[in-house]
Amino acid sequence: MVVHYHGINVPDVSRLRHAAHEQGVHIKVGKNRLLRIALQDSPYEKLRALFTGPVMLLYSFEDAVLPAKIFSQFLEKKMPLNLQGGALPDQVMTVDEVITLSQLPSLDGLRGQLLGLLLRPAQQLVSILSAPARQVVCVLDAHSRQER
């Protein structure tokens, strides 16, 4: 993600860096000319057009959603951050696409949802298979209570 950070103070930048670091998101600030050179001949070369003014890069090697989530959390705190855009390999994302990305569950959340979907049929099968035995036990229990 490419973010303009004009007007943000040092304590807010420190909080942003700390929160990002805790979640495995990297933040880099550098001279635009050097950033453009660094991105030359890379899958993210199309981002070079966004480097105007004071620019901060947020990125993660583990989860593409995390930088967008960190950014949206700090926007809620009314920090003067201005999103310019983002990228996945060979694809530049608009501001709206990055915001949509921030609303997706994290990679761990998606894994949990997938695991739940995979386990649900097994749980239902166990419930169905145990139902007759449970019904027999209930009938026997009711019968034994009537005899008392």
Buried (B, 14 or more C-beta within 10 A) or exposed (E): BBBBBEEBEEEBBEBBBEBBEEBEBEBEEEEBEEBBEEBEEEEBBBBBEBBEEEBBBBBBEEBBBBBBBBBBBBBEEEBEBBBBBBBEEEEBBEEEBBBEBBEEEBBEEEEEEEEEEEEEEEEEEEEEEEEEEEEEEEEEEEEEEEEE
